[in-house]
Amino acid sequence: MIPIVLAGRDLVGESKTGSGKTHTFLLPIFQQLDEESDSVQAVITAPSRELATQIYQAARQIAGHSDVEIRVVNYVGGTDKARQIEKNLPATSHISLLELLGVSMTW
């Protein structure tokens, strides 16, 4: 599946829990990051706080294996979004995760 994603093609997949779906879509994102850039290069949306947290933890795990710092930030609904953004500035994230329910972001 990863070669299909790396080729820029759309993909719909289904598999059991714990089979690596999250890493399958995160790894191509990490491969294409420019760590030298201070801009947000990927925005990942999730329909629930639980899924956003799961994706965030997996992204942090992958980022931890990089030789250079890769910044991953998780913005979730039901919290002070301005405070979340302020807390993460001036270090702009490479990857931002947004939990869609209750999140309204202006970039």
Secondary structure by P-SEA (a helix, b strand, c coil): caaaaaabbbbbbcccccccaaaaaaaaaaaacccccccccbbbbbccaaaaaaaaaaaaaaaaacccbbbbbbbbcccaaaaaaaaaccccccbbbbccccccccc
